[in-house]
């Protein structure tokens, strides 16, 4: 799941994150860092939700969940 998040985050056009992190976050605009963090958290939640929904649907199909 980490790889999916990392791949998707690398393609965010407005908040492009360098592959090896931000060199000097102390000099970065704090609001940009905060927005990047929110985007990463939002994306990870969406990916986790999709994975959970798929698992639940698979269990419903085989009759193991309601």
C-alpha positions in Angstrom: 0.0 0.0 0.0 2.9 2.3 0.7 4.1 2.0 -2.9 0.6 3.0 -4.2 0.6 6.1 -2.0 4.2 7.0 -3.0 3.4 6.6 -6.7 0.2 8.7 -6.5 1.8 11.5 -4.4 4.7 11.8 -6.8 2.2 12.8 -9.5 0.5 15.6 -7.5 1.2 18.6 -9.7 0.8 21.4 -7.2 2.7 19.8 -4.3 5.3 17.8 -6.1 7.4 16.0 -3.5 11.0 15.2 -4.3 11.8 11.5 -4.4 14.3 11.8 -1.4 12.2 14.1 0.7 12.5 17.9 1.2 16.1 18.8 1.7 15.6 21.6 4.1 12.1 21.6 5.5 13.1 24.4 8.0 13.3 26.8 5.0 10.1 25.5 3.3 6.9 27.4 3.6 5.0 25.8 6.6 1.7 26.0 4.8 3.1 24.1 1.8 4.3 21.4 4.1 1.0 21.2 5.8 -0.9 21.0 2.5 1.4 18.3 1.3 0.8 16.3 4.5 -3.0 16.7 4.1 -2.9 15.5 0.5 -0.8 12.4 1.6 -3.2 11.6 4.4 -6.3 12.1 2.2 -4.8 9.9 -0.5 -3.8 7.1 1.9 -7.3 7.1 3.4 -8.9 6.8 -0.1 -6.6 3.9 -1.0 -7.3 2.1 2.3 -11.0 2.7 1.9 -10.9 1.2 -1.7 -9.0 -1.8 -0.4 -11.4 -2.4 2.5 -14.4 -2.0 0.2 -13.0 -4.5 -2.3 -12.3 -7.0 0.6 -15.8 -6.5 2.0 -17.4 -7.0 -1.4 -15.4 -10.2 -2.0 -16.6 -11.5 1.4 -20.2 -10.6 0.6 -19.9 -12.5 -2.7 -18.8 -15.7 -1.0 -21.5 -15.3 1.8 -19.1 -14.5 4.7 -20.4 -11.0 5.4 -23.6 -9.0 5.2 
